[in-house]
């Protein structure tokens, strides 16, 4: 099969197009003919590499995919016959441990992410456990479906399952133009919240408004914590969604009300921000970390996508052979929503 992979860590130019052996399905696996795959920051970080990363090279990245069932293992779900249109849950959990049994599959001790711990979706074919597939309705396109799973599941688990947002609350979403940001805006609106969206350009903010954002903050021009205090009468917001990290963390703490929640699922600008603990204990803040989500989170959020209550945002569609260009665009922050790759 044709695939994009890297043999060494480095810049976007290390992504190489070539031919690799087709995956071989196990008893409970399904082979998916990939019709669309989307690009995540995780793919960029894996390509760059980090200290302690144990990755077998060459490696095919890509966590998100939608396509058609090509082949099934003998023990696969009979409700997923060859030819079924499907979307992939990018998180693999055991389904048996104490965390999985309580509905917290994202905390499973053997949790794996497709495209990180397994070969990924930047390829014509993708092998996944049958339990990681959902049938895709005929009225939902492959490109739209591929743009949803990782970021929408992550945002749903963070805001709904862990953050427990409620109608009437104020939610500040940083990096509003990112995949997680565009998902978080919509999920918070669906839950009945007032959304403050912060981004670095007026163009991204206007697109955030179209997704439902109520109050727009250009943090390349204004201190977002000051704007939050002004617009809330010095109260602060109930919830801050910060996956930016070092560049925004101190202001995120100052943006939350007393007793507020800071939700984080990543740190694209750095993992070691300064934390003034006085803000945490004196103002009784709750800092809640979140990574990916459970199968229940995936099923719940994708149901909302299928019903058009939530809509994945596709910035543009590129050929699979231009995966390196997709990585350059993400690194340059020239993307609103998701980039999708097609064979």
C-alpha positions, 0 to 999 in steps of 0.5 A, spaced: 500 500 500 501 507 499 503 511 505 506 517 508 512 515 513 518 518 516 524 514 518 527 519 522 525 525 527 526 532 524 522 537 520 516 536 515 521 534 510 522 527 513 515 525 511 516 520 505 511 517 500 512 510 499 510 503 498 509 499 505 506 492 506 499 491 507 497 490 514 495 483 516 488 483 520 488 479 526 482 475 529 478 481 532 481 486 527 478 490 521 482 493 515 479 499 513 480 502 506 482 509 508 478 515 504 480 521 508 485 522 514 486 528 518 492 531 521 493 533 529 498 536 533 500 529 535 502 527 528 507 533 528 510 532 535 511 525 533 515 527 527 519 532 531 520 527 536 521 528 544 525 525 549 523 518 551 519 517 545 520 509 544 517 509 536 519 504 532 521 507 525 519 507 520 513 510 522 506 511 519 503 517 523 495 519 523 490 518 528 483 520 525 480 516 519 474 514 515 473 509 510 470 503 508 471 496 511 476 492 506 477 485 510 475 483 517 478 478 522 474 471 523 472 474 530 470 481 528 463 484 529 458 481 524 455 488 523 461 491 520 461 487 513 465 488 508 463 495 504 461 498 511 462 506 511 466 507 518 469 512 522 475 510 527 475 511 534 483 513 535 483 511 542 484 503 544 483 501 551 482 494 554 475 494 556 476 490 562 480 493 567 478 497 573 478 504 569 474 501 563 469 498 567 467 504 570 467 508 563 474 511 564 477 508 558 481 514 557 485 512 563 486 505 561 493 502 563 494 499 556 491 505 553 494 506 546 493 512 540 492 509 533 498 513 529 502 513 536 502 506 539 500 503 532 501 504 525 497 510 523 492 513 518 496 516 513 496 510 508 491 507 503 489 501 509 489 502 516 488 496 521 484 497 527 480 493 532 473 492 530 471 495 537 474 502 534 469 502 529 462 506 528 458 505 522 458 512 518 451 515 516 450 515 508 449 523 509 456 524 513 462 525 508 468 521 509 472 528 510 467 531 515 467 524 519 475 524 519 476 531 522 472 529 528 474 524 532 480 525 536 479 533 537 471 532 538 472 526 543 478 530 547 474 536 547 467 532 549 471 528 555 474 534 557 468 539 558 462 534 559 465 528 562 470 531 567 469 539 567 462 537 568 460 544 564 453 546 566 448 551 562 449 558 564 456 558 565 462 562 562 467 558 558 473 561 556 476 557 550 484 559 548 486 557 541 479 558 538 482 556 531 485 550 533 481 543 532 480 542 539 478 549 540 473 549 534 470 543 538 470 546 545 466 552 542 461 548 539 460 543 545 460 549 550 454 552 546 451 545 546 451 545 553 448 552 554 454 556 556 456 563 554 463 562 550 469 567 550 473 565 544 481 567 544 485 567 538 491 571 535 487 574 529 481 577 527 479 572 521 480 566 526 475 570 531 470 572 526 470 564 524 469 563 531 463 567 532 460 563 526 461 557 530 457 560 536 462 564 540 459 570 544 465 574 546 471 575 542 478 576 544 484 577 540 490 575 544 495 578 540 493 585 541 489 584 548 491 581 555 485 576 555 485 575 562 484 583 563 478 582 558 475 577 561 475 581 568 472 587 564 466 583 561 465 579 567 465 584 572 471 582 575 468 575 577 472 571 572 469 565 568 467 558 570 471 554 566 478 555 562 480 551 556 487 551 555 491 547 551 496 552 549 501 551 555 507 556 557 504 562 553 498 562 556 498 559 563 499 564 568 493 568 565 489 562 565 489 562 572 487 569 573 481 568 568 478 563 572 473 565 578 474 563 585 472 556 585 473 555 577 476 550 573 482 550 569 481 544 563 487 542 560 489 537 554 495 539 552 501 544 551 503 546 544 507 552 547 511 548 552 510 544 558 513 547 564 509 554 565 510 558 572 504 556 576 503 561 582 500 556 587 497 562 591 492 563 585 490 555 586 489 554 593 487 561 595 482 562 590 480 554 590 481 553 583 481 546 580 486 544 575 483 538 571 487 534 566 484 530 560 487 526 555 483 523 549 477 519 552 473 513 553 469 509 548 463 512 551 465 519 550 467 517 542 460 514 541 456 520 545 460 526 541 460 522 534 452 521 535 452 529 536 456 530 529 451 525 526 445 529 528 448 535 525 448 538 533 456 539 532 460 540 525 467 538 524 471 544 521 475 543 515 480 548 513 482 545 507 483 538 504 490 536 501 492 530 497 496 525 502 502 526 498 502 533 501 502 531 508 509 535 509 505 541 507 499 540 512 505 539 517 508 546 515 501 549 515 500 547 522 506 549 525 505 556 522 498 556 525 495 558 518 489 553 520 482 554 522 479 547 524 482 541 521 486 539 515 484 533 511 488 528 507 485 524 501 488 518 497 
